[in-house]
């Protein structure tokens, strides 16, 4: 067998392989002998058909049967001889059909794994966010908890910002009503921006039972048939209600599962939850910044097939998320998948990071730290009614345990990279990090 490899790009390779005619013929004859033992030809007993007749009738079948095997075995041998490791399954292209007495040649095209120039962050600046939960953050959460349970009380006065006004309205453009321009018993909270500014400005100051015409100019980027046009809305205010927030009393606190009804216990639980969320966000930010810095040091071409496969996984992930939201599989069958060019940048990034992680782990012979794995499982279990049962499940279920081990191993890679990086601490407000209103 003859083989030679040609470099077609930074990671592209073209392997030319020539399989000798005698090797092909030997394989075909061996296959014909196997066939001769069971083929049925009129006039001959099974196993007694002359080889010449078997070859006349079954050579094509035998050739097809052995060709795939010959390609696979010769390909593996050629790759070893040339010391080349494909990153993806090679594409095989025969240079000519198999002919008796002639060598068979084919081309195997594939990408190899990219070579990364830097597997650490020595001397590279990485900004590490730090934050902490304060009393004002706890106050903010409790205030949001109150808002979740607010009630509305009707008032006999003009509507002001924050009031809920129940309205009927009808809109016209040039005297003609338009689709979506009318509603009955429609609640609008003044100042929340749920309607166009001109509309809300018109509702503010109205009393129950009052009617008025309000001129509303649609923005230029509004839906095509109304963009830039002026509409007249006839609005009738039916009720004006003021929001009433509950007191943080014993009943309120018990409503959130704290049987003691003690406000200090409520604050402690809110703080603990916030600190857990903050820790998660900080960890995510550090991981993202560390990996971004690593990727910037290793901007190389990725195997196209791997990127395409990753893009397909991204589409499936999106579909699974939609399934979890209750969307029926029948609707997902017609779900328009994003174009590959749209997914390609993110898919390339994910492939590159996966390969970099693999190299770093192999180079440093890293394994998940058992103590960190146990600690993470215990943290996860803390929020469950029966933590012991949760822990036992994870430790006895290999698939679940492997997921935790992967997370921990990723954290260990981040720690390793940051050891040599030039780390700068960045103070961030917890409110900003947790997107608290």
Secondary structure, DSSP 8 states (H G I E B T S, - for coil): -EEEEEE-SSSEEEEEEEE-HHHHHHHHHHHHHHHHTT---TTS-TT-S-HHHHHHHHHHHHHHHHHHHHHHHHHHHHHHHHT--BSS--EEEESS---TTS-EEEEEEEEB----S-SS-TT-EEEEEE----HHHHHHHHHHHHHHT-EEEE-SS---TT-EEEEEEEEEETTEEEEEEEEEEEEEETTS-SS-HHHHHHHTT--TT-EEEEEEE--TTS-TTTTT-EEEEEEEEEEEEEEE---SSHHHHHTTT-TT--HHHHHHHHHHHHHHHHHHHHHHHHHHHHHHHHHHT------HHHHHHHHHHHHHHHHHHHHHTT--HHHHHT-----HHHHHHHHHHHHHHHHHHHHHHHHTT----HHHHHHHHHHHHTTSTTHHHHHHHHHH-HHHHHHHHHHHHHHHHHHHHHHHSEEEEEE--HHHHTT--
